[in-house]
Amino acid sequence: MEIVMAVTVGFLYAAALYMMLRRSIVKLVIGLVLLSNAANLLIFTAAGMVRGAPPLIYPGELLPPGVSADPLAQALILTAIVIGFGVLAFAVVLIHRAYEVVGADDMDQMKDTDT
């Protein structure tokens, strides 16, 4: 299963790089979202894909019983999702405003912003 996830992460990174190198600013933001998702999957895969119980320590014990999931990777990914959503919302508003001012989403046409 980890091989499939590694190939998926590589494909997402490649697609993100391809989209970010396009001239359209909308494709740049789509590439940014793909890059964020690829990083989240990379963290998830690197933490180990173990199906386990929640890491709860019962009273009187020192360790969780049996195999448990890694809470650190889950917390990092959840934080990254929230931050990525905030960046995406800001980028969409910025693109909308830039399109209103310039009238195009092409990066070459946005170089001359003096109107």
C-alpha positions as CSV (number, residue, x, y, z in Angstrom):
1,M,0.0,0.0,0.0
2,E,2.9,2.4,0.7
3,I,4.2,1.9,-2.9
4,V,0.8,3.1,-4.2
5,M,0.9,6.1,-1.9
6,A,4.4,7.0,-2.9
7,V,3.5,6.9,-6.6
8,T,0.4,9.0,-5.8
9,V,2.5,11.6,-3.9
10,G,5.0,11.7,-6.8
11,F,2.2,12.2,-9.3
12,L,0.6,15.0,-7.2
13,Y,4.0,16.8,-6.9
14,A,4.6,16.5,-10.6
15,A,1.1,17.7,-11.5
16,A,1.5,20.6,-9.0
17,L,4.8,21.7,-10.5
18,Y,3.3,21.5,-14.0
19,M,0.3,23.6,-13.0
20,M,2.4,26.1,-11.2
21,L,4.6,26.7,-14.3
22,R,1.6,27.6,-16.5
23,R,0.9,31.3,-17.3
24,S,-2.6,31.4,-16.0
25,I,-2.9,32.5,-12.4
26,V,-5.9,30.2,-11.8
27,K,-3.7,27.3,-12.8
28,L,-1.1,28.5,-10.4
29,V,-3.5,28.3,-7.5
30,I,-4.7,24.9,-8.6
31,G,-1.0,23.8,-8.5
32,L,-0.7,25.3,-5.0
33,V,-3.6,23.2,-3.8
34,L,-2.2,20.1,-5.4
35,L,1.2,20.8,-3.8
36,S,-0.5,21.2,-0.4
37,N,-2.4,17.9,-0.8
38,A,0.8,16.1,-1.9
39,A,2.6,17.4,1.2
40,N,-0.2,16.1,3.4
41,L,-0.2,12.7,1.8
42,L,3.6,12.6,2.2
43,I,3.3,13.3,6.0
44,F,0.6,10.7,6.2
45,T,2.6,8.1,4.4
46,A,5.8,8.8,6.2
47,A,4.1,8.4,9.6
48,G,3.2,4.8,8.7
49,M,-0.1,3.5,7.5
50,V,-1.2,1.4,10.4
51,R,-4.8,0.8,11.1
52,G,-5.0,1.0,14.9
53,A,-7.0,2.1,17.8
54,P,-7.0,5.7,19.0
55,P,-4.0,6.4,21.3
56,L,-5.9,6.5,24.6
57,I,-4.1,5.6,27.8
58,Y,-6.5,4.1,30.3
59,P,-6.1,4.8,34.1
60,G,-3.4,2.8,35.7
61,E,-1.5,2.0,32.5
62,L,1.6,3.5,31.0
63,L,1.1,2.8,27.3
64,P,-2.0,2.4,25.1
65,P,-3.0,-1.2,24.6
66,G,-2.1,-2.8,21.3
67,V,-1.3,-1.0,18.1
68,S,-2.4,2.6,18.0
69,A,-2.4,5.3,15.4
70,D,0.2,8.1,15.5
71,P,-1.5,11.3,16.7
72,L,1.3,13.7,15.8
73,A,1.0,13.1,12.0
74,Q,-2.8,13.5,12.3
75,A,-2.4,16.8,14.1
76,L,0.1,18.1,11.6
77,I,-2.1,17.2,8.7
78,L,-5.2,18.7,10.2
79,T,-3.2,21.9,10.9
80,A,-1.9,21.9,7.3
81,I,-5.4,21.5,5.9
82,V,-6.7,24.5,7.9
83,I,-3.8,26.6,6.8
84,G,-4.1,25.5,3.2
85,F,-7.8,26.4,3.2
86,G,-6.9,29.9,4.5
87,V,-4.2,30.4,1.8
88,L,-6.6,29.2,-0.9
89,A,-9.4,31.6,0.3
90,F,-6.9,34.5,0.3
91,A,-5.6,33.5,-3.2
92,V,-9.1,33.3,-4.7
93,V,-9.9,36.8,-3.4
94,L,-6.5,38.1,-4.7
95,I,-7.1,36.5,-8.1
96,H,-10.6,38.0,-8.3
97,R,-9.3,41.5,-7.5
98,A,-6.4,41.2,-9.9
99,Y,-8.8,40.1,-12.7
100,E,-11.0,43.1,-12.0
101,V,-8.1,45.5,-12.2
102,V,-6.2,43.9,-15.2
103,G,-9.0,42.2,-17.0
104,A,-7.0,39.0,-17.7
105,D,-5.6,36.1,-15.7
106,D,-2.5,35.7,-17.9
107,M,0.8,36.4,-16.0
108,D,2.4,38.2,-18.9
109,Q,-0.5,40.7,-19.1
110,M,-0.3,41.3,-15.4
111,K,3.3,42.6,-15.6
112,D,2.0,46.0,-16.7
113,T,-0.3,47.0,-13.9
114,D,-0.2,50.7,-14.5
115,T,-3.6,51.6,-15.7
